[in-house]
Amino acid sequence: METCNEALPDLSGRTALVTGASDGVGLHVALALAGAGAHVLMPVRNRDKGERAAARIREAVPGAQLSLRDLATRMARPAWGDLQLERRYRPLTAYARSKVALGLFGTELARRSAGRGRRLRVVQCHPGVVPDTGIAAAVRERASDTGRGSLARRLGNSPAQAARTALAALTADVPAGSYFAPAGALQFGGPPRLVRPPRSITDPVAARRMWDVADVLLSRVPLVERG
Ligand SMILES: NC(=O)c1ccc[n+]([C@@H]2O[C@H](COP(=O)([O-])OP(=O)(O)OC[C@H]3O[C@@H](n4cnc5c(N)ncnc54)[C@H](OP(=O)(O)O)[C@@H]3O)[C@@H](O)[C@H]2O)c1
């Protein structure tokens, strides 16, 4: 299994929760964190696939501390407008909007936790373009622009390389609100570097509104742990 070779500090005694750890970028983030000694929690939706991912990590990092969890969540209805494209669902638009929503949530979380003495530091990142993953294949199937696809292959990151922006965000000594992206052309690939966060996620009014929506939605989401 390819590794990202990111130099990480000793993370023994630390716990990391990695979502999407059963595949792609998340699997490589989990692998690197386990290699640095962290206890890695892997909430997965498919237990068998999660077990296979954990086995791959254990093979590369004998003695890795991993905890697999099955989590089933059900989304509630949106609180305003057509935030979740219920009137006319377009997969790529939904995908892009979900990223903006997550970024705005992070921006507001950073604002709320700043200066309150909380041991919480929000640092965001994006992994570049990673052509060899399940999500990328699904996006390619729907996107008509094939030129972008070949550009992604030339300039993009492998899943292991892409894990580096998340690992930098997790371990670098940078202020809250920092944002990591790949250093290469169009931010498609390359090693992580600090960049200005995209404007779409830094609008404070939109960030507060997104927080309020998330607050309502999350209060209705039943979290069911199985197994
Ligand atoms: N690939 C790119 O070019 C690219 C670019 C920018 C950002 N990203 C972001 O990077 C993250 C990882 O993507 P990837 O490219 O590594 O994709 P991937 O290889 O397809 O991995 C996606 C991971 O997310 C899990 N997942 C997907 N839908 C889920 C759901 N509804 N509930 C719970 N878990 C779910 C998958 O679980 P299963 O194993 O059960 O399927 C898998 O572990 C995503 O947030 C993606 O949007 C990717």
The ligand as a MOL file (V3000), in Angstrom:
LIG
                    3D

  0  0  0     0  0            999 V3000
M  V30 BEGIN CTAB
M  V30 COUNTS 48 52 0 0 0
M  V30 BEGIN ATOM
M  V30 1 N -11.3790 12.7050 -5.2180 0
M  V30 2 C -11.2800 14.0200 -5.3590 0
M  V30 3 O -10.8460 14.5310 -6.4190 0
M  V30 4 C -11.6490 14.9490 -4.2170 0
M  V30 5 C -11.4080 16.3320 -4.3820 0
M  V30 6 C -11.7570 17.2140 -3.3640 0
M  V30 7 C -12.3460 16.7230 -2.2120 0
M  V30 8 N -12.5610 15.3850 -2.0770 0 CHG=1
M  V30 9 C -13.2130 14.9330 -0.8270 0
M  V30 10 O -12.3760 14.0280 -0.1230 0
M  V30 11 C -13.1890 13.1400 0.6630 0
M  V30 12 C -12.7750 11.6870 0.3740 0
M  V30 13 O -13.0650 11.3930 -0.9870 0
M  V30 14 P -12.3120 10.2790 -1.8430 0
M  V30 15 O -11.9830 10.9070 -3.1530 0
M  V30 16 O -11.2300 9.6600 -1.0060 0 CHG=-1
M  V30 17 O -13.5110 9.2560 -2.1230 0
M  V30 18 P -13.6880 7.6710 -1.9000 0
M  V30 19 O -12.4360 6.9100 -2.2010 0
M  V30 20 O -14.9190 7.3090 -2.6720 0
M  V30 21 O -13.9650 7.5560 -0.3460 0
M  V30 22 C -15.1390 8.0830 0.1900 0
M  V30 23 C -15.2510 7.6420 1.6330 0
M  V30 24 O -16.4190 8.2700 2.1950 0
M  V30 25 C -17.3330 7.2550 2.6120 0
M  V30 26 N -18.6990 7.6960 2.3260 0
M  V30 27 C -19.2010 8.0760 1.1360 0
M  V30 28 N -20.5020 8.3980 1.2660 0
M  V30 29 C -20.8180 8.2130 2.5800 0
M  V30 30 C -22.0060 8.3570 3.3390 0
M  V30 31 N -23.1230 8.7600 2.7630 0
M  V30 32 N -21.9740 8.0840 4.6630 0
M  V30 33 C -20.8110 7.6760 5.2500 0
M  V30 34 N -19.6410 7.5080 4.5800 0
M  V30 35 C -19.6550 7.7680 3.2590 0
M  V30 36 C -16.9790 6.0260 1.7920 0
M  V30 37 O -17.4540 4.8890 2.4800 0
M  V30 38 P -17.6800 3.4590 1.7240 0
M  V30 39 O -16.3260 2.8100 1.7540 0
M  V30 40 O -18.6900 2.7880 2.5590 0
M  V30 41 O -18.1360 3.7580 0.3190 0
M  V30 42 C -15.4450 6.1380 1.7620 0
M  V30 43 O -14.8710 5.7290 2.9680 0
M  V30 44 C -14.6450 13.4410 0.2560 0
M  V30 45 O -15.2130 14.3290 1.2140 0
M  V30 46 C -14.4910 14.1520 -1.0870 0
M  V30 47 O -15.5890 14.9940 -1.3640 0
M  V30 48 C -12.2170 14.4780 -3.0520 0
M  V30 END ATOM
M  V30 BEGIN BOND
M  V30 1 1 1 2
M  V30 2 2 2 3
M  V30 3 1 2 4
M  V30 4 1 4 5
M  V30 5 2 4 48
M  V30 6 2 5 6
M  V30 7 1 6 7
M  V30 8 2 7 8
M  V30 9 1 8 9
M  V30 10 1 8 48
M  V30 11 1 9 10
M  V30 12 1 9 46
M  V30 13 1 10 11
M  V30 14 1 11 12
M  V30 15 1 11 44
M  V30 16 1 12 13
M  V30 17 1 13 14
M  V30 18 2 14 15
M  V30 19 1 14 16
M  V30 20 1 14 17
M  V30 21 1 17 18
M  V30 22 2 18 19
M  V30 23 1 18 20
M  V30 24 1 18 21
M  V30 25 1 21 22
M  V30 26 1 22 23
M  V30 27 1 23 24
M  V30 28 1 23 42
M  V30 29 1 24 25
M  V30 30 1 25 26
M  V30 31 1 25 36
M  V30 32 1 26 27
M  V30 33 1 26 35
M  V30 34 2 27 28
M  V30 35 1 28 29
M  V30 36 1 29 30
M  V30 37 2 29 35
M  V30 38 1 30 31
M  V30 39 2 30 32
M  V30 40 1 32 33
M  V30 41 2 33 34
M  V30 42 1 34 35
M  V30 43 1 36 37
M  V30 44 1 36 42
M  V30 45 1 37 38
M  V30 46 2 38 39
M  V30 47 1 38 40
M  V30 48 1 38 41
M  V30 49 1 42 43
M  V30 50 1 44 45
M  V30 51 1 44 46
M  V30 52 1 46 47
M  V30 END BOND
M  V30 END CTAB
M  END
